[in-house]
Amino acid sequence: MQFHLHTDYAKAAAPRIDAATRHLAERSRAEPPPGPVRAYVARTLASSAARVDRESARRALAS
């Protein structure tokens, strides 16, 4: 019984989000970014992935 009361209290205490804000948040999560932004992010992630792999390889060899 206490578990159900706690869940109801947590829902009641949560901050309210109006419909317009919720709509904007869902819309921005649903649509992919434009092509140039995707390309920039992909290049950034690829370069950082190579750097992370080099660092993890160095750590593995050092230990």
C-alpha positions as a printed NumPy array, in Angstrom:
array([[  0.   ,   0.   ,   0.   ],
       [  2.821,   2.42 ,   0.774],
       [  4.386,   1.825,  -2.633],
       [  1.217,   2.914,  -4.408],
       [  0.884,   5.995,  -2.218],
       [  4.478,   6.939,  -2.922],
       [  3.932,   6.626,  -6.695],
       [  0.826,   8.812,  -6.518],
       [  2.673,  11.386,  -4.42 ],
       [  5.611,  11.442,  -6.841],
       [  3.271,  12.036,  -9.776],
       [  1.458,  14.806,  -7.913],
       [  4.728,  16.494,  -6.886],
       [  6.257,  16.385, -10.381],
       [  6.499,  19.74 , -12.171],
       [  3.751,  20.348, -14.688],
       [  4.604,  20.826, -18.355],
       [  2.093,  22.693, -20.464],
       [  0.909,  21.225, -23.755],
       [  2.84 ,  23.668, -25.954],
       [  6.163,  22.895, -24.27 ],
       [  5.505,  19.158, -24.418],
       [  4.65 ,  19.435, -28.123],
       [  7.904,  21.279, -28.88 ],
       [  9.959,  18.751, -26.924],
       [  8.354,  15.787, -28.69 ],
       [  8.743,  17.453, -32.086],
       [ 12.44 ,  18.152, -31.584],
       [ 13.04 ,  14.56 , -30.478],
       [ 11.091,  13.121, -33.418],
       [ 12.808,  14.945, -36.294],
       [ 16.409,  14.242, -37.287],
       [ 18.708,  17.251, -37.546],
       [ 19.314,  18.824, -40.962],
       [ 21.909,  17.25 , -43.264],
       [ 24.808,  19.657, -42.606],
       [ 24.331,  19.307, -38.846],
       [ 24.26 ,  15.512, -39.154],
       [ 27.469,  15.561, -41.188],
       [ 29.217,  17.819, -38.651],
       [ 28.151,  15.627, -35.732],
       [ 29.183,  12.465, -37.588],
       [ 32.661,  13.873, -38.29 ],
       [ 33.062,  14.962, -34.668],
       [ 31.976,  11.578, -33.332],
       [ 34.233,   9.702, -35.743],
       [ 37.298,  11.708, -34.771],
       [ 36.575,  11.351, -31.059],
       [ 35.953,   7.601, -31.445],
       [ 39.404,   7.119, -32.942],
       [ 40.951,   9.147, -30.128],
       [ 39.06 ,   7.146, -27.479],
       [ 40.178,   3.878, -29.074],
       [ 43.818,   5.001, -29.042],
       [ 43.584,   6.029, -25.391],
       [ 41.904,   2.786, -24.331],
       [ 44.551,   0.79 , -26.221],
       [ 47.308,   2.721, -24.441],
       [ 45.693,   2.079, -21.068],
       [ 45.31 ,  -1.628, -21.808],
       [ 48.989,  -1.902, -22.757],
       [ 50.103,   0.116, -19.729],
       [ 48.249,  -2.017, -17.2  ]])
